[in-house]
Amino acid sequence: MFRLHSLRARIALYFAGFGALLSLVMAVMVYQSAHDLSVRLIDETLTAELDDYIARRERNPLSLPPSTVTLQGFVREASETDGVPDYLATLPPGRHEIRVGTLSYRAAVLDRDNARYYLLYDISLKLKREQRFAQQLSIVAVAMTLLSALLGVFLSGAAVARVRDLAARVRHRRPEDWDRPLAEHFHDREIEELAGVFDRQLSRMRAFMERERAFGADMSHELRTALAVILSATEVLLDDDQLNDKQKARVQRIERAARDMAELGTALLLMAREDHAQPGGGCQVAAVVEDAVERQHHVLGSKPVAVDVQTDPALVVAADCGLVDILVSNLVRNAFSYTDAGSVTIHQDSRSLVISDTGRGIPADAIDQAFLRHFRDMASTGAGIGLSLVKQICDRYGWQVRLESGEQQGTTVTVVFAR
């Protein structure tokens, strides 16, 4: 496919420019050569006619100068002051081009034996022929330019064919093909070298991905093991009747932190996968919202905050429920955490989720950065990955997320699940 701003287009443009320059130079050289040749032939004709007339006049002083359709001669003795037209009287000896009315002449002026000879050659037809010749050369130059451009398009296609082949092989390369080097398919020196560079880079990427995969698998296993131990221990402690309320509250806090850590780790592992399968049954957002509100309600503590929850069970999204839970839990936790008094409204309808609070809000100059990783304003106490993770989940599924806030004016987050 021929596209502008591509390598093929540049090669074709270079060919067209080279063809235009070469055609222009050749046209100018041919035109100048033809012009010089015609002028030289006319000058030789004038010289021959002048010599012939001077010789005849020496034999017969009464001989008349040439007077034909193309030649017109005049002679003036040194003692005379007229006898020639005014447009010739001021011409010095030599060769000249003059224009008389609509006609153009090549004039030869010669002093010989106390007389000045004038001989005019009509070059009007010659100038018209040269004009037509210049037009023909211009047409040839344009044709050569177009031909060069077409040739450039054709040759550029052949020149970049191997590059396109290499790009196609890289584009459609599958993990099972990584052991077969790209360079073995190409024998052109430059393309083979480029393919070798791709092979080396792909090998480094493969090694890096293997290290990352191994690290993720090992860390996931070790982290899950540690969290399972913590959760089992907290479960045993919570069943112990000897613990007082204060101790149980601390154990419950440890349990919630461990569960949040497990959920966050699961979400991060799911987000790290390149191909994430979506369950066929989908996820009911209303159930996730209600469960998240119940689990995060402890964040409010004894704060005077009224919570209003409205859900619609009809909304089912084709997404992993774990990721939907992470999204909703982060938004609910933020609303509960940064609202000291007032209300938190959670409204979920058939296409969106809107969470509004009357909390401290976000400064206007920081709203654009709220979804950046590790962003924290002056009042934040978290790690700054909650909203960033929400944005990543929305981007994965093609959802829209909007944030409206102002300092001490509360915050409203809207997630539109429809693509």
N, C-alpha and C positions, 0 to 999 in steps of 0.2 A: 504494500500500500504506500502510495506516494503522499507524504504529508509535508507541509511547510515546517521549517525549523527542525528538519531531520537531516541526517547525514546524506541521504540521497538528494534532498533538495539543495544542500550546499554544494555537492559535487556537480549537480546539473547546473547550478548557478555559476560555478567556476568555469565549466565548459562553455556556457553561454557567454560569459565575460571574455574568456580567451578567444572564442570564435568571433565575437564582435570586435575586439581589439585587432586581431589578425586581419579580419575582413576590412576594417577601416584603414589599417596601414597599407594593405595591398591595394585598396581602391585609390588611396591618395597617391601611391607610387605609380600605379598604372595611368591615372589621370594626368599626373604631372609629366610622366614620360611621353604620353601622347601629345600633350600640349607643347612640350619642348620640341618634339619632333616636327609638329606642324609649323611652329614658329621658325624653326631652322630651315625647313623646306621653303617657306615663304621668303625668308631672308635670302636664301640662295637664288630663288626666282627673281627677286628684286635686284640682286647683284648682277645676275646674268642679263636681265633686261637693261639695266643701266649701262653695263659695259657695251652691250650691242648698240644702244642708242648713241652713246658717246662715239663709238667707232663710226657709225653711219654719219653722225654730224661732222666728224672730222673730214670725211670724204665729201659730204655735201652739207654745207652750213645751213641750208634751207630745209633740211629734213625735219619733219614734225615729230614731236615726242609720241610715245605709245598712247593710244586711246581705244581701249576695248571695254568689254563689260566688267572685267575685274581689274584692269590696269588703267591708270590715268597718270600721264606724265606732264611736267611743267619744267621750263628752263628760264633762268633769268640771268642776263649779263651783269657783270660787276658794275657797269655804268648805269644800269636801269634801277628804278625805285619801285616799279610796279610790274605787272605782267603775271603775277601769281595771286591766288585767292588770299584773303587776309588770314585765314586759319593756317596758312603755310608760311606766311612771310616771317613769322617770329621763330620758326623752328630752326634750331642749330643743326649742324651736320650730325648724322647718326641715324639710328633707328628709333621710331616713335609709333605709338598707337594713339589715334585721334578718332573723335566721333563727330560726324557732320550730319546733323538732323537725325534720321533713324538709321543711318549707315555707320559702320565702323571700318576704319582703314588701318593698315600697317604702312607707315610712311618711311621711305628711305631718302635722306638728304645728303648730297655729295657735292663738294666743291672741286672743280677741275677746269684748268685753263681759263681763269677769269670768268667762270660761269658757275652758277649754282643749279644743280639738277634736283628735281623733286619727282618722286615716283610713288604713287599710291596703289596699294593692293587691297581690294575689297574683301574684308574678313567677316562680313556679317553672317554669311552662310556657315563659315567655320565656327563662329561662336555658337550658333544654334546647334550645330552638330555636337560641339563639346558639351553644351547644356544637356542634350539628350543622352550623350554618353555618360555624363555625371549621374543623371537619373537612373540609367541602367545599372551603373556601378552601385548606386545606393540600394536598388532593389536586390542586387546580388549580395550586398553586405547584409541586408536584413535577412535574406534567405539563408545565408551562411550562419548567421546568429541563431536563427530558429533551428536549423539543422544541427548546430553544435549543441543547443539545449536538448533536442530530442536524443541526440547521441549521448549526451551526458546522463539523461534519464535512463537510457538503456544500459549504458556502461556502469552507472552507479548501482543499478539493480544487481548486475553481476558482481560488482565489487563488494556490496554489503550482504550478498546472499549468505556467505559463510558466517558473517556476524549475526544475521538473523537466525541462522541455524543454531549457532551457539547460544543465543538468547533463548530460543525455544527449548533447547535441551536443559538449560538452567532453570527455566520457568516450570517445566514439567518434570523436573527431577524429583524422584520419590526416595524416601529413606533407604529402600532396598537397593537403589541404584548407586548409593554413595561409594560402594567399594570399587566401582568401575570408573576409572578416570575419564574425564571429558577429552583430554588431549589425544587419546587414541583414535578419536573420530575425525581429527583434523590433521592435515599435512602441510597446509600453508604455514610458513614460519611465524608470521605475526599472529595468526589466529591460534596456532598451536601454543604460542607463548601466552596469549591471553587465556586460553583454556587451562593452561598450567597454573596460572594465577588463581583462577576460579577453583581449581582442584585443591590448591593449598589452603585457600580461604575456607572452602567447604569442609576440609579436614579439620581445620582449627575450630570451626563452628560445631562440627560433630563432636569433637572432643570436649568442647565447652558444654554442650548440651548434655552429654553423657555425665560429666561431672556434676552439673546442676541437677540432673534427674536422680543421680545417686545420692547427692546431698539432700534433696527434698525427700526422697524415700526414707533415708536413714533418720533424718530429723523428724519426719512425720511419725515414724515408728517409735522413736525414743520419746517424743513429746506425748504421743498418745499413751504410751506406757506410764509415764510420770503422772499425767492427768488422771488416768484410770486409778492409779494408786491413791492420789489425793482425793478423788471423788468417793472411792470406796471407804477411805478413812473418815471422811466427813460424814458419810452415811452412817457409819458405825457410831461416830461421836454423837450425831443427832438423835440416835436411838437410846443414848445413855441417859437415864433419868437423873443421874447424879449431877448433871450440868445445870447451872442456874441460867436464868434468862439472858444475862449478859454474855456468858460464855457461848450459849447457843447462837446468839446474834453474831458473834465473831466467827463461829464455825460456818454459819449460813453465808456470811460474807465471803469466806474462803471458798465455799461450794459454788457461789455465784461467779466468782472470779475464775475458778477452774472451768466451769461450764462455758463462760464467755470466751475464755482462751481456747477451748476445744472448738467452739463454733467459729471463732475467727480463724483458727488454723485451717479448719475444713474449707472455709470460704476462700482463703488465700490459695490453698492447694487447687481448688476448683477453678479459680481465676487464672492460675498459672498454666492450666492445660490449654493447648492450642485448639483441640477439637473437644468441645464439651457437649455431650449428648443431652438433649432435652427429653424429659420423660413424656410418654405419650398421653398419660392421664392429666398432666398439668398440675397447677398448684392453685388452691383456693385462697385468694388474698385475704378474705374476711377472717378465716380461721387463723392465719398467720398474724394479722393485726391484733386480734383479741388476745392471742397467746402472748405476743410481745408486750402488750400493755400490762397484762397480769404479771409477767416476769420482771418488767422494769418498774413496777409501781413502787418498789422499795426505795427507788432513787428519790421519790418525793419526800419520804420520811414524814415529818410532821408539818411540812410547809403548807400554808393555806392556799392550795391550788385546787381548783375544780377541774375535773377531767370529764370531757364529753366525747363519747365514742359512738360513731354511727358507721355501720358497715353494710355492704350489699353482698350476699353470698353468691350472686350471679357471676361475679368477676372471677374467671379462672384463666390464668396465664400459663403459657407453655414455657416454663422455666423451672429450674431446680428450686425446690422449696427451701433448701438450706440457704441459698443465695437470697431468695426473697425475704427470708427471716432476718438475715444479716442486714439487708437494706432497711427493713421496717424497724428493727430493733435499734439500729444506729440513730434513725430519725427520732424515734420515741424517746430514747435515752437522752439525746441532746435537748429535746423539748422539756423533759422533766428536770434535767440538770441545771439548765440556765433560766428556769422560771422560778423565782423566789416567792411570788405571790400573783394571784390572778387566776388565769384559766389556760388549759390546753385543750384544743379542739382537734379531734381526729375524725376526718370525714372521708369515707371510701365509698365511691359509687361504682357504676358499671364500667368505668374506663380510667379512673384516676384515684390517687390517694393524696389528700391535702391535710397537712399537719400544721396548725397555727398555735402560737403561744404568745403570751404577753410578757415574755421575759426581757432580759437585758438587750437582746438584739445584737447585730453586727454593725460596726461603723460602715458608713457608705463607701469609704475608700478601700474597704477590705472585702467587699462582696465579690468582686471579680476574682479574688484569690482564694475564696472559701473552699473551692473544690480541688485546690492544689494539694499534693501530698505533703504532710507534716506542717500544713498551715495552722497557726494558732494565733488568735488575737490576745490582747493583754489579759482578758478575763478567763481565758480557757485554761483548763487543768488537764485535759487529755493529751494523747500522743499526736493528735492531728491527722489521723488516717481515716476517721469515720466517714466524713463527707467525701473524701477522695475515693474510698471504697464504694460508697453509694454511686458516685459518678461512673466508676468503672463497671459496676454491675449494670447500670442503665445503658451504657454504651455497648456492652456485650449483647444485650437483647434488643437494642434499637429503641429503648424507651427515652422519654424526655424528662428532664428534671430541671425545675426552676426554683430559684431562691429569691425571696423578697424580704428585706429586713432594713431596719434602721436602728441607730443607737438609742436604747431605752424605748423602743417602739415595737418590740416583739419581732418574731420571725415567722414566715410562712414558707413551707417547702411543698412544692407540688410535683408529684410523679405521675406522668401520663403513660399508661401501659400500652395504649394503642400505638402501633407503628405509624 
